[in-house]
Amino acid sequence: MEPSHDRLLDGEALPLPEPWIRILDSGVRNTLEAQLKVEVGEGHPLFGKSVTALARCGRCDEALFGVEGAPTHFAQVHLTWRSAPDTPPWPWTEFLSPPLFDSLADHAH
Ligand SMILES: [Zn+2]
């Protein structure tokens, strides 16, 4: 069973594969969520979605977001740190299939 948003947010231990780092700092979380909103333009699968930044890669600009929905799903996004919306399909987004741990472990550099 997939962990819920809330479980990931409330600090309950969820093991993440290296080099993924849980986002526990609300300032970092807000920054990533705001940046995602800047980058996704109309036509992007995350446009207008309510997302929560959950983790980030320690080695690149890839971030993991929980996407509100029924059920909640998870998106791995390569943020570009542009200051204006990008052209879909950028920022590159991959919807992860369960189990989350294995999907994140597939992330290679
Ligand atoms: Zn990475």
Residues whose N, C-alpha, C, O or C-beta is under 5 A from the ligand:
A	BS01	ZN	C57 R59 C60 E62
